[in-house]
Amino acid sequence: MNRLLPIGVFTLLSWFFFLQAKGIYHLYAQHRHTYFNCDAILQVHKEDAELSLALNYSFQGDNGIAVLKGTLRQGAKVTNVSRKNYFTFIYENGFYHLKSTSAIISPADNSNTEEVARYLPRFYLQQGMIFDFEVYPIGREGLVFSTGYVPSFFCARS
């Protein structure tokens, strides 16, 4: 009987440490998916137009911000795009479900929102819009964002 007591205590302590380690790993994984920053270069070509943007994403728990800066070239006409989009998000099984809470146009932006909307999802331009995407980590270098089966852009960790 005395031999079983140390084995039982060892087993109980082993389970306790295992469950603690599992919980810590879960918290770490959740934190890694909900707290990060990354930068991307986004170029959209459509007909005679080209949208060239530097895009910075910042995810902070359940809130985030996307900062867009660049140019929209439509034929000979070139306008500046400089906007911030604040959003809330939920992370579930590799999918990010975002909802824009505020879309701010900076004074440096002289583009027309309707023209920019021809090349970007309205999520980046308008409050209350929903946007879903999947993220695939590429080592420590960055993340690939995808809105379907085709990757949308690579976002380098910053």
C-alpha positions in Angstrom: 0.0 0.0 0.0 2.8 2.4 0.8 4.3 1.8 -2.6 1.2 2.9 -4.4 1.0 6.3 -2.6 4.2 7.7 -4.3 3.1 6.4 -7.7 -0.4 8.0 -7.2 1.2 11.3 -6.1 3.6 11.2 -9.1 0.7 10.5 -11.5 -1.4 13.3 -10.0 1.4 15.8 -10.2 2.2 14.7 -13.8 -1.4 15.4 -14.8 -1.4 18.7 -13.0 1.8 19.9 -14.8 0.6 18.5 -18.2 -2.7 20.5 -17.9 -0.8 23.6 -16.8 1.5 23.3 -19.8 -1.4 22.7 -22.2 -3.2 25.8 -20.8 0.0 28.0 -21.1 0.5 26.8 -24.7 -3.2 27.6 -25.5 -2.8 31.1 -24.1 0.5 31.6 -26.1 -1.1 30.4 -29.3 -4.1 32.7 -28.9 -1.9 35.6 -28.1 0.3 35.0 -31.1 -2.8 35.0 -33.4 -4.3 38.1 -31.9 -1.3 40.4 -31.2 0.9 41.1 -34.2 1.9 43.8 -36.7 2.9 43.3 -40.3 3.5 45.3 -43.5 2.6 44.6 -47.1 2.9 46.2 -50.5 -0.3 45.9 -52.4 -0.6 46.6 -56.1 -3.9 46.3 -58.0 -4.0 46.5 -61.8 -7.4 46.9 -63.5 -8.0 48.1 -67.0 -6.0 51.4 -67.3 -5.7 51.9 -63.5 -3.1 51.0 -60.9 -3.5 51.2 -57.1 -0.2 51.0 -55.3 -0.4 50.9 -51.5 1.8 50.3 -48.5 -0.5 48.5 -46.0 0.2 48.2 -42.3 -1.9 45.9 -40.2 -1.8 46.0 -36.4 -3.8 43.4 -34.4 -4.2 44.1 -30.7 -6.4 41.5 -28.9 -9.8 42.0 -30.4 -9.2 45.4 -32.1 -7.0 46.4 -34.9 -6.1 49.1 -37.5 -5.2 49.0 -41.1 -3.2 51.9 -42.4 -3.1 52.4 -46.2 -0.8 54.9 -48.0 -0.1 55.1 -51.7 -1.4 56.3 -55.0 -4.2 55.6 -57.4 -3.2 56.1 -61.1 -6.1 56.2 -63.6 -4.7 57.0 -67.0 -2.9 60.3 -66.6 -4.7 61.2 -63.3 -2.8 60.4 -60.1 -4.3 60.8 -56.6 -3.0 60.1 -53.1 -4.6 57.5 -50.9 -4.0 57.9 -47.1 -6.5 56.2 -44.9 -6.9 54.4 -41.6 -9.4 51.7 -41.0 -10.1 50.7 -37.4 -11.8 47.4 -36.8 -12.8 44.7 -34.3 -12.1 41.1 -35.0 -12.6 37.5 -33.9 -10.0 34.8 -34.6 -11.4 31.3 -35.1 -9.5 28.3 -36.4 -7.2 30.3 -38.7 -9.9 32.6 -39.9 -10.1 36.3 -39.0 -13.6 37.8 -39.0 -13.2 41.6 -39.1 -15.8 44.4 -38.9 -14.8 48.0 -39.6 -15.6 50.5 -36.8 -14.2 53.6 -38.3 -12.8 54.7 -41.7 -10.7 57.9 -41.5 -9.4 59.8 -44.5 -6.3 61.9 -43.8 -5.8 65.4 -45.1 -3.1 64.0 -47.5 -5.7 61.9 -49.3 -7.2 63.5 -52.4 -8.7 60.4 -53.9 -12.4 59.7 -54.4 -13.7 56.9 -52.2 -16.0 55.5 -54.9 -13.0 55.3 -57.3 -10.8 53.6 -54.7 -13.8 51.2 -54.0 -13.4 49.9 -57.6 -10.1 48.4 -56.5 -10.3 47.6 -52.8 -13.0 46.0 -50.6 -15.3 48.5 -49.0 -14.1 47.2 -45.6 -11.1 49.5 -45.9 -13.2 52.5 -46.9 -16.4 52.4 -44.9 -17.6 51.9 -41.4 -19.7 48.8 -40.6 -18.3 46.6 -43.3 -17.4 42.9 -42.7 -14.3 41.2 -44.2 -13.1 37.6 -43.6 -9.7 36.1 -44.5 -7.4 33.3 -43.6 -3.8 33.7 -42.5 -1.0 31.3 -43.2 2.3 31.8 -41.2 5.5 31.6 -43.3 8.1 30.9 -40.6 9.0 34.0 -38.6 9.2 36.2 -41.7 5.5 36.9 -42.1 2.0 35.8 -43.0 0.1 35.2 -46.2 -3.4 36.6 -46.2 -6.0 34.9 -48.3 -9.7 35.6 -49.0 -10.2 32.3 -50.6 -8.1 29.6 -52.3 -5.8 32.2 -53.9 -3.4 34.2 -51.7 -4.1 38.0 -51.6 -0.8 39.3 -50.2 2.3 38.6 -48.1 2.5 40.6 -44.9 6.0 40.8 -43.4 6.2 40.9 -39.6 7.3 44.2 -38.2 
